[in-house]
């Protein structure tokens, strides 16, 4: 699963020319996805798509504050 998340992040950063350099956004996005995945594994009632959405929204909020 982690490898699939990593590939997804690499693909996104490769095609999004407006993205901050992938060396920053790639690891941050991967960390957000892994955090959501681990939360999902620990909570049998949680929905993975909702957790991923929440993690990436928080990541986006934080990145927006940096720029």
C-alpha positions as CSV (number, residue, x, y, z in Angstrom):
1,X,0.0,0.0,0.0
2,X,2.8,2.5,0.9
3,X,4.4,1.9,-2.5
4,X,1.1,2.7,-4.3
5,X,0.8,5.9,-2.3
6,X,4.4,6.8,-3.2
7,X,3.7,6.2,-6.9
8,X,0.5,8.3,-6.7
9,X,2.4,11.2,-5.2
10,X,5.2,11.0,-7.8
11,X,2.7,11.0,-10.6
12,X,0.9,14.0,-9.2
13,X,4.0,16.0,-8.8
14,X,5.3,15.1,-12.2
15,X,2.2,16.6,-14.0
16,X,1.5,19.6,-11.8
17,X,3.8,22.2,-13.0
18,X,2.5,24.7,-10.5
19,X,3.5,22.5,-7.5
20,X,6.2,23.5,-5.1
21,X,9.3,21.5,-5.9
22,X,8.6,17.8,-5.5
23,X,11.3,17.5,-2.9
24,X,9.0,19.4,-0.5
25,X,5.5,18.4,-1.7
26,X,6.3,14.7,-2.4
27,X,7.4,13.7,1.1
28,X,4.7,15.9,2.8
29,X,2.0,14.4,0.7
30,X,3.3,10.9,1.3
31,X,3.4,11.5,5.0
32,X,-0.2,12.8,4.9
33,X,-1.3,9.7,3.0
34,X,0.5,7.3,5.4
35,X,-0.9,9.1,8.4
36,X,-4.5,8.7,7.0
37,X,-3.8,5.0,6.1
38,X,-2.4,4.2,9.6
39,X,-5.4,6.0,11.2
40,X,-7.7,3.9,9.1
41,X,-6.0,0.7,10.1
42,X,-6.4,1.6,13.8
43,X,-10.0,2.7,13.5
44,X,-12.3,0.0,12.1
45,X,-15.2,2.6,11.7
46,X,-13.2,5.2,9.7
47,X,-13.5,5.6,6.0
48,X,-10.1,5.8,4.2
49,X,-11.2,8.3,1.5
50,X,-12.5,10.7,4.2
51,X,-9.3,10.4,6.2
52,X,-7.1,11.0,3.1
53,X,-9.3,14.0,2.2
54,X,-8.9,15.4,5.7
55,X,-5.2,14.9,5.8
56,X,-4.6,16.6,2.4
57,X,-6.9,19.5,3.4
58,X,-4.8,20.0,6.5
59,X,-1.6,19.7,4.5
60,X,-3.0,22.3,2.0
61,X,-4.0,24.6,4.8
62,X,-0.4,24.5,6.2
63,X,1.2,24.9,2.8
64,X,-1.0,27.9,2.1
65,X,0.1,29.6,5.2
66,X,3.8,29.2,4.1
67,X,3.3,31.1,0.8
